[in-house]
Amino acid sequence: MNYFEYRHGELYCEDVPVSRIVKEVGTPCYIYSHATLLRHFRAYDSAFSSVPHVIAFAMKANSNLAVLRMMAREGSGADIVSGGELFRALKAGVPASKIVFAGVGKAPDEIREALKADILMFNVESSAEIRAINDVAASVGKKARIALRINPDVDPKTHPYISTGMKKSKFGIAADRALDEYKMASSLGHIDVVGVHAHIGSQLTDVTPFVDSLKKIVALIETLKGQGINIRYLNIGGGLGITYGDEKPPLPQDLADAISPLVKDLGVTLVMEPGRVIAGNAGIMVTKALYEKVGETKRFVIVDAAMNDLLRPSLYSAYHEIRPVNEEAGRRAKHQMDIVGPVCESGDFLAKDRLLATVEPGELLAVMSAGAYGFVMASNYNSRPRVPEVLVDGRDMHVIRVRETYDDLIKGETIPEFLQ
């Protein structure tokens, strides 16, 4: 459930009309519902109340400081993949003791910063990375807590770009090499092996791949404990899907019911990294129609948002429902059309071959399910300033990121003296 609905003929976010927000910040803009974020986080947290657990919100999905602070206040940690995300998480008040550092390419400086912050653990992806972390830990006189990311070779049945647990993936260590890698890691003087990590993909709409993966990981943990390697954390990653269109993904409680029996007697703390399932349907992007263009074979509506503002459709051919902010506009005659932006690329679209009601220039459209992998993937391509983010809490709206200016676009750039 989310708190975007039509009232009195127009789209609201909680108790604030979307049109009122647009009058203040303009378009394009991102709008997040605090009540929806809260509801989704609490649903996930309570679903796993029967087992010891840590939720580490996957901040790659949405890294705004206000969103992270809200998560931290609810008891969340953070799943990070860079030094910049570590900086953001700590700035937002996320406890270092609940931060896990993932990713295949951690640089020495990032490892050092995480060790100094004393994060919960690193999710490591290769033997070379294990040795690199050991070396950095030795240089700062610390022991690094690690979990090895194991690739269980389970097909998550999702888009190839967000499938991460199969043999051909760049992520993780092959399951048949896991025991040797654990033994090697345990022999290093500045490594403390504490966990097993498995993340098989994103936008999963069935619990079966989670269960298939977990059965393999549970067997590995039992083997490791038999070898004297004390595993204290089982990190199952994230990946639970959301409804963008006609998907019917399982609820967090469905996932908990399926996997809790497998882990309740393992003597480990469960670590989870949900992102999209919490933030995805808690946000929208609002854009304004500029022109209609009727070609020989296609009808286009050109809007002021583009692929640099919301990349998912161009990158994955991802589907986002598009609704008129004025409910009455949605009752007009429908036509097959593309919703496209001003960026100079054929791949600049928000919707293709979509049956939508006629859109008049100046009207507002809401691109739904944009709270995850929206602003975080935005860029300044075509020298377009990045757009504002707004958080709505009941009747109040808060601008949590202002729109960039043209001066922001050239911040840090210089023209050398020989070109003056």
N, C-alpha and C positions, 0 to 999 in steps of 0.2 A: 504494500500500500504506500502511496505517496500523497503529498498534500498540494498537488496541482489539480485544480478542478475549475469548471465553469460555474460562475455565479452571476446572476443578473446579466447574462449574455456576454460575459467576457472572462478570460482566463485569469485565475488568481493563483498566487503562491501563498499558501496559508491564508492570512487575512488581508493580503495586500494585492491590489490589482496589478497585473504585469504592466499595463499601460502607464500606471503611475511611476513604476520603477524606470521605465524607458524615458519618461519625461525628464527624470532627474539625471540619468547617466547616458542616455542615447543608445544607439545600436551600432554594431552588434554588442551584446553583453551576455554574461553568464549569470544565472540566478540559482541559488541553492536554498533549499528548505531545511532549516535547522531541525524542525520536528521530524522530518523524514530521516535525516542522518541519525538522529537520536533513536528513533524507532528501529531502524535497521541494525544499528550497533547492538542495541539491547536484545533484539531478537536472536542475534548470533551468540551473544554472550550467555544468555539464559538457556539456550538450547544445549550448551555443553556444561551446564552447572553440575552435572553428576560426576564429572571427571576434573582433576586438577588441570588448569589450562591458562595459557597466556594468549591474548589476542594481540597480534602485531599488525596494525592496519597497514596495508600495502600502499604507501604514500606515493608510489608511481601513479596511482589512479587519480589522486587529487592531493596536491601538496601545499595548498594555501594554509598560511599560519593559523588562521581562524578555525579552519576545519580541523587541523591537527590539535589545536588547543582544546576544542570540544571533545575530541577523541580521548585526549590525555585526561581530561576531567572525568570521563567515564571509566577510566582505568586501563585504557588501551596503551599498547606499546606501538612500535613502528617497524615495518619491514622496509629497509633502505637498500639502495643499490649504488650509492655514490657518497663522496665526502660532502657534496652540497646538500644531499638529503639528510645526512647526519647533522649538519649545521642547522638546517630548518627544524628538524625534530627536536633538537635540544633547545633552540630558540622558542619553540612553541610549548616547552615544558614537558615533553615526553621523557619519562625516566630512562636513563641509560640502561638500567637493569632490565628494561623490556624492549630493547632495540636489537634486532637481528640484521646482519649485514650480508646481503646476497649479491649475486652477480659474478660473471666469469672473469672480469678484468679489473680487479681491485688494484690500484696503484699503491706503491709503498707509503706515500704520504697519507693516503686515505686509511690504510691499515694502521698507521701510527696514530692518527687522530682518533680512530675508533678505540684503540687500546688505551690511550690516555683518558678517554671518556669512560672506559670500563663498561662497554656494552655487554649484553647478555652473551652473544656468541656470533661467530662468523659462519655462514653457510658456505662451505668451500666446494669447488667444482673440479679440482684436478690435483694430482700429486705435486706439480710444479707450484701451484698456489699454496699448498700446505707448507712446503719448504720456504716459500717466500714469507709467509706469515710467521713461521718459526724464526726466521732471520730478523725480521723487524721486531718481533717480541723480545728477542735476545738483546737487540740494540737499545731497547728502552727498559730492560730489566723486568719484563712482565711475562706471564704465561697467558697465552691466547686460548680462550674457550672456543672450540669449533664443533660443528656438525658437518658430516660429509653429505653432500647432496647425491643421492643415489638415483640412477636412472632405471626405473623398473621395466622399461620397454612395454608400457601400456598405452594403447591408442585411446586418446581422450575424445575422439570424434568431434573435433572442433576445427576451426580454420587453421591451415598449415602454419601460418605465421605466429599463432599463439599456442601451438602444440609444442610442449617442451620435454616430454618424458619418454620419447622413443629413441631407438638406437642411433638414428641419424641426426639427432639434436645436438647443438653445441653445448647444451647444458648437462651437468651431472657426470657421475662416474658410473660406468657399466656395473650392473649388479654382480656379474661373475668376477669382477675385480675388487669388489668392495672389501672383502675380508683382508686381502693383502694390503690395501690402502689404509685400512684401520690399524693394522699392525705397524705399518711404517709410521703413521702419524703418532701412535702411542709411544714410539721409541724416541721421539724428538723431545729435547729438554725443555722447550718453551711452548709446548702444545698440551692443552688439556682437552682430551676428547670427551665431549659431554652429550653429543646427540646424533641423530640421524634425520636427514631432511629429504623430503620427496615432494616435488611440485610438478604435476604432469601436464598442466596447460591452463588456459583461461576460457571463460564463457562456456563451462561445462553444464549441460542440461540433463544429466543423468548421474545418479550416485554410483552406478556400477563401476566406472573406471576408478573412482576413489577407493571402493572396496577391493577391487582387484589389485591395485597398487599397494594398499595397506597390508593386505595378506602377505605379500612378498616382504614388505619392510618389517612386519612383526616377526616373521621367521628369521630375518637377519638380526634383529635385536636379540632374540633368544640365543642365537649362535654367538653373537658378540659377548653377551653376558657369560655364556659358558666358557669363553676364552679369557675371562677376567677383565673385559673392557666394560666399565660401568657406564652404561647409557642412561642419562637422566632426563633427556628431552627427546620427544618425537615431534618433529615439525612436519605437518602434513601440507604446508603451503596454503594456497588459496584456490581460486579458480571457479567457485560456484557461480553459475550464470544468472542473468537477469532477463526480464521480458523487454525486448526491444520492439517486437512485432507480435508474432503468433507463438513464440516459444512458451513452453510451460515448464520452467526449471523447477527443481525441488526446492523446498524451503530449507533454511538452516536446521530446523528441527528434523526434517527428513534425513539430512546428512548426519546429524548427531545420532539419530536412532540407528542408522546403518553402521556407523563406525565405532561408537562408544563401547559396544560389547567386545570389540576386537582389542581395545586398548585398556580397559578398566583394570585388568589384573597384571599389567606389564610393569607397574611401579615406575611410571614415567609421567612427566608433565607434558601435556599436549600443547604444542605451539601452532597457532593458525595465522595465516596471512591474508585475510579477506580484504578486498579493495573495492572492485566493481560492485559486488553484491550490497555493499553499504552505501557507496556514493553514486552509483550509476543513475538510478531513478530518483535521486535526491536533487538533480539539477537539470536545467534546460539552458539552451542558448536561444536568444531572441534576435531575429534579424528583420530588416525592413525591405520590402519589395521596391526595386528601383524602376524596372522596365519589364514589359512583356515583349517577347520577340517570337513571331510566328514564322517559321521557315517552311520550306516545301515539304519536308517530311517530319519535322519536329516542332513542338511548342516549348519555348523556354521562358522561365521566370528568372530574371536576374536580380539577385538580392545583394545586400551590402556585406554579408558574411561570406567567407571564402575558406578554401582548404587550409590556409594558414591559421585560421581561427578554430576549425574543427577538421582534423585530418582523417579521422576514421573512415568516412565514406570513400575518400580517394585512395587510402592505403589498403583497406581490406574489402572494399565494396560493401562496407557495413551499412546496415539499415537503421535509420532513425525515423521514427514517426514524426510527421510534420503536421502541426495543427495551427489553424488561424487563431490569433489572440481574440479576435471578435468572433463569437460563436455563430452569429448570423451569416458571416461570410462563408462558413463551411457548408451552407445549404444551397449555394449557387450550383449551376451546372458544372459537372465534372469533366475534366479533359486529361488525357495522357500528357505528361510534361516532365521536363527536367528542371530542377531547382539548382541554379548555378551561381557562382560568385564572380567577382571582377578580376580574379587573378589570371595571369596570362599563361594558362595551362589547360589543355583539353581535359585533364583529370580533375579540374576544379569544379566539383559538384557536391551538393548535399543530398540530392535524390535524383535517381534516373528512372525514366519511364514509369512515373508514379501517377496514379489516377487521383487527382486532387481537384478541389473546387477552384473556380476561376479566382485568380489573385490580381487585385488592382494595385497600381503603383502607390506607394506610401503606406500600404497595409503591413501589419506586423505578423510574422510567423514564428511559432515556437518550435524549435527542434528539440524533441523530447529525449530523455535518457542520456543527457550530456554531462552528467555530474562526474563521470569517470572517464579518463583518457580524452578529456576535452581540452581545457585550458593548458593542462600540463604538456600537451603535444603541440601547442601553438608556437608560431614562429613569426619573424618579421619579413618573411618572403615578400618580394615586391615593395619593400620598405613600407609595410603596413604596420602601424602601431598596434600592439596587443591590446585586447579589449578589457573592460572592467569586470570585476566579479562582485556580486552582491549576495549577502546572506540575509535571509528573511527569518525573523523570529516572531511569530504571531502577527501583531499589527505593525511591527517595527522592521525597517530595512536598514542594513548597514553595508556601506561600500567597503569591502575588505581588500580590494585592489583597484586603484584608480586607473583610468585609461592612460596609456602611454602618450607622450607628446612627440612631435617631430624631433625635438631636442634629445629626447631619450633614445631615438634611433641612432644618433651619432655619438652617444656617450662613449668615451674611451678611444675614439678615432682621432688621428692627427694627420695633418698634411706636412710631410718633411720639408725642411728649409729649402732644399734644392728645387722644390716645386712651387715655392712661393713666388 
